[in-house]
Amino acid sequence: MEAPVAATAPVQQARPAAPPPQQAPADDDLPPWVTEFSDDSASAAVSAPAAQSSEQPAVVMPQRAAKQAAPSGPYVITPVPGLDWDGNWPAVAAVLPLRGIAQQLAVQAELIECLHDGHSTTFRLRVPIDTWRSPANVEKLAAVLSERFGRKVNVDTELGAVWYTASAEAQAHREACQLQAEATIASDPFVLDMRRAFDAFVVPGTITPAPAGSAAPTLH
């Protein structure tokens, strides 16, 4: 008998290893002006337009007058006899029947001069924001001034820093009322007794000036 032949597992020949992928030269896909120079600035310049295209458009802000130092002297009010007016522009501007941007034009503008020659009247105003002095707003202001003084009034404007305005007067009045209210509360006998007895104090921001017609400020 022949000896049994041992079965052998079929041998699989190993596949030849795939050659490593050859990297294309870095210069193949680049334009000639990039390969000519070795610095990184050229590569950055190629990608710059794509980055710029995703930027949002800039927001255009209203033009404002350049800030200037406040005048050191007092504000001089010049009466205008031809209009039977004392020349107090902030007082007039604060009560003109205007709304919206036209009202802002009136209360935020400073009177440079009022010219009256018997036939025509012109108010020359300085305005801090350019968009406020649009022709439509100037026409509205001129119309209500004509009604106020009973004659034709023209309004000329220029862009510039302002100080003596109806808005500034109102802010100064509010601040003065607040200081007076705080001083009144601080000197109140009851408040002084509470401080001495219990080391109590008034919470900042809780003092409100007295409303018109009221005698004393309030705490809230």
C-alpha positions as CSV (number, residue, x, y, z in Angstrom):
1,M,0.0,0.0,0.0
2,E,1.2,3.4,-0.8
3,A,1.5,5.8,2.0
4,P,-1.2,8.4,2.0
5,V,0.0,11.7,0.7
6,A,-0.6,14.5,3.2
7,A,-3.0,17.1,1.8
8,T,-1.4,20.5,1.6
9,A,-3.4,23.7,1.6
10,P,-3.2,25.7,-1.6
11,V,-0.7,28.4,-1.4
12,Q,-1.9,31.8,-2.5
13,Q,0.7,33.9,-4.0
14,A,0.9,37.3,-2.5
15,R,-0.1,40.1,-4.7
16,P,2.6,42.5,-5.5
17,A,2.3,45.6,-3.3
18,A,0.8,48.5,-5.1
19,P,3.4,51.1,-5.7
20,P,2.9,54.2,-3.5
21,P,1.0,56.9,-5.2
22,Q,3.3,59.3,-6.8
23,Q,2.6,62.8,-5.6
24,A,2.3,65.3,-8.4
25,P,4.8,68.1,-8.1
26,A,3.3,70.8,-6.0
27,D,3.9,73.2,-8.9
28,D,1.8,71.4,-11.5
29,D,-1.5,73.0,-10.5
30,L,-0.2,76.4,-9.7
31,P,0.0,79.3,-12.1
32,P,3.5,80.2,-13.4
33,W,3.8,83.3,-11.3
34,V,3.5,81.2,-8.2
35,T,6.2,78.7,-9.2
36,E,8.5,81.4,-10.2
37,F,8.8,82.7,-6.7
38,S,9.3,80.6,-3.6
39,D,7.7,82.9,-1.0
40,D,4.3,82.4,0.5
41,S,2.8,85.7,-0.5
42,A,2.0,84.6,-4.0
43,S,0.0,81.6,-2.7
44,A,-1.9,83.8,-0.3
45,A,-2.7,86.1,-3.1
46,V,-4.3,83.3,-5.1
47,S,-6.8,82.5,-2.3
48,A,-7.5,86.0,-1.3
49,P,-10.3,86.7,-3.8
50,A,-12.3,83.7,-2.5
51,A,-11.9,84.9,1.1
52,Q,-13.0,88.4,0.1
53,S,-16.1,87.2,-1.7
54,S,-17.5,85.8,1.6
55,E,-17.1,89.1,3.5
56,Q,-20.3,91.0,4.3
57,P,-20.7,94.5,2.9
58,A,-19.7,97.3,5.2
59,V,-22.4,99.2,7.1
60,V,-22.4,102.8,6.2
61,M,-22.9,105.0,9.3
62,P,-24.4,108.5,9.2
63,Q,-21.8,111.2,8.9
64,R,-21.2,113.0,12.2
65,A,-19.5,116.2,12.9
66,A,-16.0,115.9,14.3
67,K,-15.8,116.3,18.0
68,Q,-14.4,119.6,19.2
69,A,-13.7,121.2,22.6
70,A,-16.7,122.9,24.2
71,P,-16.6,126.7,24.1
72,S,-15.2,128.2,27.3
73,G,-17.4,131.3,27.3
74,P,-21.1,131.5,28.1
75,Y,-23.8,131.2,25.5
76,V,-24.9,134.7,24.4
77,I,-28.6,135.0,23.4
78,T,-29.1,137.7,20.9
79,P,-32.6,139.2,20.7
80,V,-34.2,139.7,17.3
81,P,-36.4,142.8,17.6
82,G,-37.8,142.5,14.1
83,L,-39.4,139.2,15.1
84,D,-40.3,140.4,18.6
85,W,-38.2,137.4,19.8
86,D,-35.7,137.2,22.7
87,G,-33.4,134.9,20.6
88,N,-33.7,131.9,22.9
89,W,-33.5,129.1,20.3
90,P,-33.5,126.1,22.7
91,A,-36.8,127.3,24.3
92,V,-38.4,127.7,20.8
93,A,-37.1,124.4,19.4
94,A,-38.3,122.4,22.4
95,V,-42.0,123.3,21.8
96,L,-42.2,123.2,18.0
97,P,-44.9,120.8,16.8
98,L,-42.6,118.4,15.0
99,R,-42.1,114.6,15.1
100,G,-39.5,112.1,14.0
101,I,-36.3,113.2,12.4
102,A,-37.6,116.8,11.8
103,Q,-38.0,117.1,15.6
104,Q,-34.4,115.8,16.1
105,L,-33.2,118.4,13.7
106,A,-34.9,121.1,15.8
107,V,-33.9,120.0,19.3
108,Q,-30.4,118.9,18.3
109,A,-29.4,121.9,16.3
110,E,-27.6,125.0,17.5
111,L,-28.6,128.5,16.3
112,I,-25.6,130.3,14.7
113,E,-27.5,133.4,13.9
114,C,-30.9,134.7,12.9
115,L,-30.9,137.2,10.0
116,H,-33.8,139.5,9.6
117,D,-33.9,142.5,7.3
118,G,-37.6,143.4,7.3
119,H,-38.4,141.4,4.2
120,S,-37.0,137.9,4.9
121,T,-35.9,135.9,7.9
122,T,-33.2,133.2,7.9
123,F,-32.3,130.9,10.7
124,R,-28.7,129.6,10.3
125,L,-28.4,126.3,12.2
126,R,-25.5,124.0,13.0
127,V,-26.4,120.3,13.0
128,P,-24.3,117.4,14.4
129,I,-25.5,114.6,12.0
130,D,-25.7,115.1,8.3
131,T,-28.8,113.0,7.5
132,W,-30.9,115.1,9.8
133,R,-30.5,118.1,7.6
134,S,-32.1,116.6,4.5
135,P,-34.2,119.0,2.4
136,A,-37.4,117.4,3.5
137,N,-36.6,117.9,7.2
138,V,-35.4,121.4,6.6
139,E,-38.6,122.3,4.8
140,K,-40.7,120.9,7.7
141,L,-38.7,123.0,10.2
142,A,-39.0,126.1,8.1
143,A,-42.8,125.6,7.8
144,V,-43.4,125.4,11.6
145,L,-41.0,128.4,12.2
146,S,-43.0,130.4,9.7
147,E,-46.2,129.5,11.6
148,R,-44.5,130.4,14.9
149,F,-43.3,133.8,13.8
150,G,-46.2,134.7,11.4
151,R,-43.9,135.3,8.4
152,K,-41.8,133.5,5.9
153,V,-38.8,131.8,7.5
154,N,-35.9,130.2,5.7
155,V,-33.6,127.7,7.3
156,D,-29.9,127.2,6.3
157,T,-27.9,124.4,7.9
158,E,-24.3,123.4,8.2
159,L,-22.6,120.3,9.6
160,G,-20.7,120.8,12.9
161,A,-20.4,120.1,16.6
162,V,-23.1,121.6,18.8
163,W,-23.5,122.5,22.5
164,Y,-26.3,125.0,23.1
165,T,-29.4,123.0,22.0
166,A,-32.8,122.2,23.3
167,S,-31.7,118.7,23.9
168,A,-28.7,119.8,25.9
169,E,-30.8,122.2,27.9
170,A,-33.3,119.4,28.7
171,Q,-30.4,117.0,29.8
172,A,-28.9,119.7,32.0
173,H,-32.3,120.3,33.6
174,R,-32.8,116.6,34.3
175,E,-29.4,116.3,35.9
176,A,-30.0,119.4,38.1
177,C,-33.3,118.0,39.2
178,Q,-31.7,114.7,40.1
179,L,-28.9,116.3,42.1
180,Q,-31.5,118.4,44.0
181,A,-33.6,115.4,44.7
182,E,-30.7,113.4,46.1
183,A,-29.6,116.4,48.3
184,T,-33.2,116.7,49.6
185,I,-33.3,113.0,50.6
186,A,-29.9,113.0,52.1
187,S,-30.8,115.9,54.5
188,D,-34.3,114.5,55.4
189,P,-34.6,114.1,59.2
190,F,-36.1,110.7,59.0
191,V,-33.4,109.4,56.7
192,L,-30.7,110.9,59.0
193,D,-32.4,109.1,62.0
194,M,-32.3,105.8,60.2
195,R,-28.7,106.2,59.4
196,R,-27.7,106.9,63.0
197,A,-29.9,104.2,64.5
198,F,-29.5,101.4,62.1
199,D,-26.6,102.3,59.9
200,A,-29.1,102.4,57.0
201,F,-28.5,103.9,53.6
202,V,-30.4,104.9,50.6
203,V,-30.0,102.4,47.7
204,P,-28.4,104.2,44.7
205,G,-30.7,104.8,41.8
206,T,-33.9,104.7,43.9
207,I,-34.4,108.5,44.1
208,T,-36.7,110.1,41.6
209,P,-37.0,113.9,41.2
210,A,-40.4,115.3,42.1
211,P,-42.7,115.5,39.1
212,A,-44.1,118.8,38.0
213,G,-46.5,120.2,40.7
214,S,-45.2,117.9,43.4
215,A,-43.3,119.2,46.5
216,A,-40.9,116.4,47.3
217,P,-38.8,113.7,45.5
218,T,-39.8,110.0,45.9
219,L,-38.0,106.8,46.8
220,H,-38.8,103.6,44.8
